[in-house]
């Protein structure tokens, strides 16, 4: 009956596709309905399978993508309008255009599925899974990449499918979610097969790919909760220094981490007595303090993490910059004239940088949304035993961005078998265990320090060794199997 309705009412097809796209956001943090994901992609599979033409497949994928991204990354508007001071009449269309570009990836998957659709169900299921996984992977690097809302992130721990993350990474999980959903269309056979996938994932969760190294160290992650509208104002600078000095003094630890651009000036402009205070506080614990600030060489300046304390001063400079937020793409200077975003012309740091040798451990620092790129995080392995992310997501206000970002960090920990420390300005500051479980997290939009103990880890997961190649190999294999016996559909 549904097939008849969709055939005679095309608008209903697209409305359903957009609705399940909206529902798909519930699979991710903060909602965490990981079990819903196969059902969402089941409906998308059925809609595409029963589409009559390639054009219907294309528009179905587009409608799904618009519902998905307009809901899931609506915080882009907050960033542009509220904190970027862009007029609403520009911020609204700009956010819509951005989400529309993201929707092109499921649109492409929908079109290719219809173009290459085979006659039998099993090849259809394999083709669908391969295209969803490949679309997510393509989104992760094209136009510098925006892997946010990659399907696989919905399967962060406690989902049993997270057991596959150390092998296949997040893009492999995207493929497995889509495959599980497609299999459910033949419920008598598909449900047992999908359950078998989940059971295999649960079994893989019990595998210890990496092992602890050395004794635990004490850590303190500082959440200053400095309002974004005050962060770069000169009159607030010394208040910010006093705030961080007080929080660090009252919460001693071997390794203290402050957020991205916690000190929003060039390191040479930071008062020497403040730096001396940080050094002395760190040395009392025989440890180090890592904080976000700005560094420069000639005409180039960098978004950096700097360490001071018992170890020599070290610097990590952000390599993967945010388009429009940290650098201006060619031809878009006119656009940035309407958005008042401080420090929006950074230079890129080197792609490969050594981990920070701090507190007797090797720590792979990454800044802001660098941790959404799994293949870039593993560059610091195997030498790094701990991952540390310094972020300032105050740009996105009270939105879905903060819990979504923490979920992404948890996936990086699972993929690499390394704990992840997150020090953020407004949230979510957290200690993530090497298996992706949250040890502790601070209440967002509060001022405080998260204290705990963490151990470094050694060893390499398959994903850390091979990156996305295993997932891409699996996707290519399923694609080839799905293309066998294909039939052509009219446009």
C-alpha positions, 0 to 999 in steps of 0.5 A, a space after each residue: 500500500 505504501 508503495 502505491 501511495 508513494 508512486 502516486 504522490 511524489 511529494 509524500 516520498 520527499 516529505 517522508 525522506 525529510 522527516 526521517 532525516 530529522 529523526 536521524 539526528 536523534 541517533 546522535 548525542 545528546 539523544 543517543 538513540 543509537 538503536 534508531 539508526 538502522 531503522 532510519 536508514 532502513 526507511 531511506 533504503 526502502 524509499 530509494 529502492 521503490 523510487 521509479 527514476 533516477 531523478 526520484 532517487 536524487 530528490 529523495 536523497 536531497 530531501 533526506 539530507 536537508 532534513 538531516 543537516 538543517 536539524 543536526 547542524 542548525 548551530 551554524 546559524 548561531 555561530 554566524 548570527 549571534 557570535 559572528 554578528 552577521 545580519 539575520 538576513 544573511 546568516 539564515 541563507 548562508 546557513 541554509 546554503 551550507 546545509 544544502 551543500 552537505 545534503 548533496 552527499 546523500 543526494 549523490 548516494 540516492 542518485 547512484 543507487 538508482 542508476 546502479 540498482 540491481 534486480 535482487 535484494 541482496 545486491 541492493 543492500 550491499 550497494 546501498 551500504 557501500 554508497 552511504 559509507 563512501 558518501 560519508 567518507 567523501 564528505 570528510 575531505 572534499 572542500 577541506 572536509 566536514 565530517 560532522 554527523 557522519 552516520 558512524 558517530 551515532 554508534 559510539 559506545 555503548 552501541 555494540 557496533 562501536 566494537 568495529 571502530 578500532 578496525 574500520 573507523 567511523 566510516 566503516 561504522 557508517 557502512 555497517 549501519 546502512 547495511 543493518 538497515 537495508 537487511 531489515 527490509 527482509 526481516 525474517 532473514 535480515 533481522 538475524 543477520 543484523 543481530 549477528 553484526 551487533 553480536 560480532 561488535 559486542 565481541 570485538 568490544 572485549 578485545 584489548 587492542 592497546 595496553 596501559 603504559 606506566 603509572 596513572 598521572 593526575 590531570 586537571 582540565 580547566 573550563 573557564 566559561 569566558 563569554 564569547 562576546 567578552 573573550 577578545 575584548 581588551 578590557 576583559 584580558 586581565 580578568 581572564 588571566 586572574 580567572 585561570 591563575 586562580 583555577 590552576 592554583 586551586 587544582 594542582 595536577 601533573 598535567 593541566 590543560 586549558 582551552 583553545 585560545 584560553 589566552 587570546 593574545 600572542 604568546 609574546 604579549 602575555 605578561 611574563 609574571 603570568 607565565 612564571 606563575 604557570 611554570 612554578 605551579 606546574 613544577 611543584 607537581 613535577 608536571 606541565 601546563 598546556 594552554 591555547 594561545 596565538 603564536 607567530 612567525 613573520 607575517 604568519 600567525 597560528 592557533 597554538 597549544 603551548 606547554 610550560 612547566 618541568 619540560 622545555 617549552 613546546 608548541 603545537 600549531 593547528 593544521 586543519 583550519 576551519 573555512 570562514 572561521 580560521 581562514 578565508 577561502 579564495 573569493 569570499 573576502 566579501 562574505 567575511 566583511 559581514 561577519 565579525 569573527 576575530 582571528 579569521 586568517 590563521 596560517 596552517 601548522 605543519 601536517 606532521 608534528 611531534 607529540 608534546 612531551 609533558 608530565 612524563 608522557 607523550 600527548 598528541 594535541 589537537 585543536 577544536 574540530 581537528 578531532 573530527 578527522 580520524 586519519 589526521 589524529 593517528 599521525 601522532 601514533 604510536 609515540 603518543 599515549 594520550 590524546 588531548 583536544 583544546 576547544 572553544 565551542 562557545 561560538 555555537 551557544 546552547 546548541 547540539 554542537 557541544 554534545 555532538 563534539 564530545 561524541 566525536 572525541 569518544 569515537 577518536 578514543 575508540 578508534 585509537 585505543 587512547 584516552 582523550 582529554 577535552 579542555 573546552 571553554 564552555 563545554 563539554 570538558 571531559 575525560 574519555 577512557 581508551 574504549 570511548 567510555 566517559 570517565 567524567 564530564 563537567 556541566 557545560 556553561 559553568 566555570 570549573 576544573 575537571 580532575 581525575 587520573 589517566 594512564 597513557 596507552 601503547 600499541 596500535 589498533 588496526 585503524 591506527 595502522 591503516 587508517 580508512 583503507 580497511 573501510 574503503 576496501 570493504 566499501 569497494 568490495 560491497 560496491 563491486 558485489 552490488 554492481 553485479 547484475 545491475 539494471 539501468 533505470 530511466 532518468 
